[in-house]
């Protein structure tokens, strides 16, 4: 397949532009936000690109959890399409980005084992990867112990990472060491895949995926310090020393007790009200994460402006699709619990006026 440029990206550019045009419009978002119930919200969604996935399930079986599972199949299909169409040199990055859902599935399976959940309770919490997963998820849940489940991962990319963290899990009886090991290993590979690109592709990958890594790393450091009161050394060990605009010294500064608002101001000079959010972290940190995600939305939309033949277009689309589904998940949960619009609106990125 061609290395890149117009010939390498023409097919994926045309296809992604068509997919991008099916994202939910402001009018649809308004209708969804004003829907009086979960059932009415689902009826609106059935007339969108998510309709075919919802119609696969009988109405009486379409619980909020199952509805979220169904609409995520649209994102799975989008990833499969763009991975197949992008030039060969860009496929590792898209594939690794997609692997995040497998990592999240693995963490959900481990949590299910610890809480004693059945496979029926776990299966629709997982991202619908279909056949393209190395996780024997059902067998792991039915193994009924974390150690036995990890042994089932021999021969997969996850076994060594988890095996090395099992000693701490056994000593502490906490999934935290396993989950941190998975998160850090995943992002090291993601960073390596970004840096194997060159030219405009690398610039775009840094702009979008590098910004995702920045956000995750900052939020980890802040939560470890504010919520968990971890030591400076622990925070440094449980974050990554690389990023796009977030420098290693920024993370080390947060770990050492520096003013978090000042660190954020350097990276995100347009971010406002950070101090007030940090004063009430239980309420404020989720809202801070939404603010940082809005920067990601802006950077993704920028990829569609100007010269289009680069990896930024497919990257931006799958990330925007994921964030659209994140908003829909908030709406589905809110409508099922009859939460007022003014309470869930601040947690939305793209809908209800955003």
Beta strands, then each sheet from edge to edge (+ up, - down):
end
